Structure formats: structure tokens, C-alpha cells
Amino acid sequence: MGTKNTASKGKAKRPSLQGGRVSIGENCSISEYAVLGDDIVIEDNVVVDSGCHLCDGMRVGNGCRFASGVVFTRDDGGDGETPDQPIVVSPGVSIGANATICRVSIGSNAVIRPGTVVTRKIPPNAIVCGNPAKITGYVGTDIVTRQEHTIYKQDAPYASRTGARIYNIPKFSDMRGDLSVIEIEQLLPFPIKRMFYTYNIDTELVRGEHAHIRCHQFLISVAGSVNVLCDNGEQREEFILDGPHLGLHVPPLCWGVEYKHSKDNILLVLASHSYDAEDYIRDYDEFLKHIAPTS
């Protein structure tokens, strides 16, 4: 497989090639001071700046941008891909200067800040920074802090971009403390078939990252706080659950992610269905395919 390098400005010179099997798509700008390993495929509209190092076997999707000094390495930073798997950088990824990516793949449209050291797989649309990398947000997300319903109504007016809804759980306080109560048939928009809770979650870890086909969920942070991303495939919202008086309804076919857990966080989840592995969509690209309109 030969090498084709079409610079966006028509001035880029041939980069340093460590191997002979490199394919470069149309309208790419690859610095002559970039180093490309063996068996690399670069799709169209990719920018690779000076000092970047792309290791053997990489696959770089359309429209990616690598700033100067970005290094991909086959060394395992702790939670990398297995040695025989290629490093896949999905379309639309933007990586800041002097970032290091240790044998992991990166989801579409992710943003990696300058100087970040990535040792774990990055999900689609995530914004990460630090050493080691930590998710600090998601691209194109509105943060919804307070927009509450007290009682569920099917036709209640509600400004939601994704279909998720945050509820104000009734709270009663006196000198003995606080009490919150959920009347199942009055507050929740579904009957409960299952209940589970997560705790002792490292503040840097991310949970969820899936959608359900049929199952509704109602999330309550009974201790501490957690941020919840909801994504309907077209728009994203982020909700902050920071007290047991708040609940978040996540409907079916809504991609959910829980992150920024406080150290004392306990997240209670009420579900409309019993556990069914077939009800989960765990890959974001598969989720987008599932919800895509059929012609």
C-alpha cells in the first residue's frame, strides 16, 4: 500500500516514514516533521502537526486534528488495548499539543486537552485533561441544574432536549432531621421492577455508558453528588444530582453516563424492568445506528 499525501495548502512535505505501508487520504495536512510508523491508515481531512509520532497499526478517522508534539505509543499506560489490536482514533477527534496516548482507542469527536496523558479508552464526545486523563465534560452539553417536576404528568410542559427529566422528591424536615418519600404511583412515571445502587466509586471513574431499549430508570443520589449525562443521539444534557431530594428519570433509548462522583456518593437506581442483557446497548456507534430513522 503506497503513500499519498495531499496537503490542505499544497505545501506540506513528505513526513518521516518508519515503515512503507502508510495510506493518507485526501485533503490532509501532515507535517514533514511528523513521524509515522508502519501499517497506518489516515482518512480524509486530517491534520498532523510538527513533532507528532503515530505508532504502528494506527487507524485515524476523518477530520481528526493532532496539535504539535502529540505522541501515540504502543507502551501500555495501565489499561490499554491488547498488543494485537490497532489504536483507533475515531472521526472528529481533536488532540492538544504534547498529549500522550498510551495504546488506547479514542471515541468520535472527543477532545483531549494539551499535555494530557491518556491511559484509558476515551468515550465519544468526552473532554479530558490531566495526568492521568480525567473526563471533565462532554462536547455540546447543556448543564441542567434545576428544572423540576413534583408529580409526574404525561403531558406536563417541560423544556428537555433529550427527554430526561429531573424531579423534586417531596422533603419533610423537623428537629429530628429530613425525610424524603416517593409515592410510586404518584411520583414515578413507571412501576418498579428492580432496584440497585452504586458506591465506593473512584472520583475519576465513569459508569453507565449505555442505553436501554425498553427499560426506564430513575436515579437518586442518596449521598454525595454525581453528574449524569443524557444523550438522545442528537442533543446532550448534563444533570447534577447533589441531594436525596432530587430524582432523574432517564427514558429508554437515551444514552446515559455517570461521572464526577463525590467520594461519598451512593447512587440509587429504580428500574422499570428486571435485568436483561439484551436490553442494553453498550456501544455508542451501535446506539446511533439503533435510533437512526429507517427509510
Secondary structure, 3 states (H helix, E strand, C coil): CCCCCCCCCCCCCCCEECCCCEEECCCCEECCCCEECCCEEECCCCEECCCCEECCCCEECCCCEECCCCEEECCCCCCCCCCCCCCEECCCCEECCCCEEECCCECCCCEECCCCEECCCECCCEEEECCCCEEEEECCEEEECCCEECCCCCCCCCCCCCCCEEEECCEEEECCEEEECCCHHHHCCCCCCEEEEEECCCCCCCEEEEEECCCCEEEEEEECCEEEEEECCCCEEEEEECCCCEEEEECCCCEEEEECCCCCCEEEEEECCCCCHHHEECCHHHHHHHHCCCC
